[in-house]
Structures are given as structure tokens and as C-alpha cells.
Amino acid sequence: MQEDQLVDSIDKILLDALVKRASDIHFEPYQHSYRIRMRIDGVLQDMLAPPLTLAKQIAARLKIMAKLNIAEQRLPQDGQLIIDHYAMRIATLPVLNGEKIVLRVMDSYQNKLTIEDLGLTEQHLAIFYKILNNPQGLILVTGPTGSGKTITLYSGLKILNQTERNICSVEDPIEIPLEGINQTPVNLKAGLTFAVILRAFLRQDPDIMMIGEIRDKETAEIAIQAAQTGHLVLSTLHTNSSIEAITRLNQMGIENYLLASSLKLVIAQRLVRKLCSHCKAVASELIMLDQQLVPHFIAMGCNHCIGGYQGRVGLYEFLVITPAIQQQITNHQIITPINMITLQNTGRNLVKQGITSFAELQRVLGDLL
């Protein structure tokens, strides 16, 4: 393939990914084949299978676009490229048959998302607004990778982003640049860890601090200390449910009395694909939900969607740290929230409303359902 043709082909692939709302694009060499996959609405899907002979040319072109070293093929490289005003983070990785390259779309429609776009119920929205107005305390968003935690935090920061507030965030990496917020990326090579940056933040007269992720005891301790000394702290944690977040912090070595006094809200969340409104169909059989047989919709597939789904919506579980919950945490009791709407409740309601399918709910919640 001529160089001009290759350049045009790669540009078309990247632009097509933007049109399809892909979050990641994978370029993968194998022994006898080469494939390009895109992650759309959280699911990886095969898109193209160019000739294997083009593998090195494609890798070289992507590296040139990102100003990476095209001669270096033995070590991973990271960088960024721009296509049609969209930023994409590039990560290369040596594999058995060449180099695998993954592009992450950074500057996407998510930058325009507001808290009202997340899919929160009116009850959850009211709780979130109320707790964001607290002058101090810790707000945690939990869930697996790719469940939308960072977007939830950003939507909260957008509300808090006012002239009279000094907001500092530490992230690895910075997902979405936000005007008016002091964002610092982690740089392990330079010794800039979460903990080092957080200690520096405390000398920057902050009102609000956002920590991309609490990964270790040191980061957790600084977050708790800040939350107790007049700062509102927002962060994420990798746990399956809101209650498990407290267990996870205990395992890191954080004492229960500190958690009880600093935690204000724990949100657990997932993202489920929405059924395409053009082609979804009522299933022939009823399903048992909340101890009653109910009708439900299934994915069909048409030219408006991909596999019967289009877009995603959030499932949320809010654990508000009330005085009763504080006491349970302090006394090492089993936490029993009253009237908490769980992830399962939220998901089942979306199935009943025809917004998502039961099969999609099973895929996302798995054993939790």
C-alpha cells in the first residue's frame, strides 16, 4: 500500500471510531492475521482485518502521529495524538508478533456531560447535591474499571467549580482538562506519586481535593486527614459495592473511627448499554423480577445501532453515612442501611422500563444480580 493511501486509511479508521463513539481502538498483530477492534459502549467489537503485511506500517504511522520513537519496538511507549480536534492517548506494547497499540479517546462527548446526564434518579441527585455542599468530608465513588467513576467525579467538580473555591486534582492520567481546576498528573519517573502530590496540595490552600484513585494506605491516610481538617475530598476506589468500600479501607489499615468521622457518601456504580429505540422488541416470555412475572425487551439490531444497543446509562447505589451508619462503622457492626436503592434495584427498574435488557444486566452485574 502506498504511503498516502495508508495515511488516508488510518485517518478514516480513527474518524469512523469517533462517529461510532468508541472509547478505545485496538491494533493487534497475530501470527497469521491482524485485527482492529473498537470498544463501543463498553464492549470490544471486531471492526477490520487488514493484511498482516501492513502491521509494521500501521504501527509506524500511529507512532509518527504521536511523535513517538518509531525505531523503538522493544519497550512500551506512551503519548498523545490529535485527530479532528479529538485527543487520543496512545500506548504501545511489544507482543509475540510485533507491537500492539491501543488508542484511548480522551477529549470526547463526556467532557460535555453534566450531573443531570448521568442517569441518576431525582432522589439520588438531591442527595448528591446536598453532600457536595458540605464544607468537609470524603465522597467515594466505587466500581470496576470502565464503570464511569471518573465522569461522576468530574460532574461533581463542575458544580463545585466556582471562583471562591480552590480545587486541586491529582490524576493518573488527567482524563478531561477542566478550566478553573488545578490538575496535576502523576509522574512516577519523576517521583510524583499520589501521596507526594497530595502533601503538596495541603500547602496550596485548597478547599476541595479530587484524588483519581485511592490505591494504598498512604494515599488513604492523607485523604482521610484532609477530609477531617476542613477539606471536601472526592475520590474513587475499586470495590464491587458501596459497603465493600469500608471493608477495603479497613484492609488498607484505616481505623473505623476515622472512617465514621470523615466519610459522607459512598456511591457504587456500573454502566449498562441502552436498548436501541428503533429495533428493541418485547420478548415472547415473561421474566421473574421482584417476585413477579413481568414483560421485558430484547436487543435485535438494526442500522441505527450496534447489536441492538445504543449508548449507556448508569446504575447507582448510594450509601449515605447517617449517624446510625456511623455508629455501625465505629462499633464494627454489619452495615445495614435503611431504604437504600441497590445496584440490583436500579437495574431491575431499567429492565422494567425497557431501557436495558435483562441479558445486559446479567452481563454487567454477574454474580451480584
Secondary structure, 3 states (H helix, E strand, C coil): CCHHHHHHHHHHHHHHHHHCCEEEEEEEECCCCEEEEEEECCEEEEEECCCHHHHHHHHHHHHHHCCCCCCCCCCCEEEEEEECCEEEEEEEEEECCEEEEEEEECCCHHHHCCHHHCCCCHHHHHHHHHHHCCCCEEEEEECCCCCCHHHHHHHHHHHHCCCCCCEEEEECCCCCCCCCCEEEECEHHHCECHHHHHHHHCCCCCCEEEECCCCCHHHHHHHHHHHHCCCEEEEEECCCCHHHHHHHHHHCCCCHHHHHHHEEEEEEEEEEEEECCCCCEECCCCEEECCEEECCEECCCCCCCECCEEEEEEEEEEEECCHHHHHHHHCCCCCCCCCCCCHHHHHHHHHHCCCCCHHHHHHHHHHHC
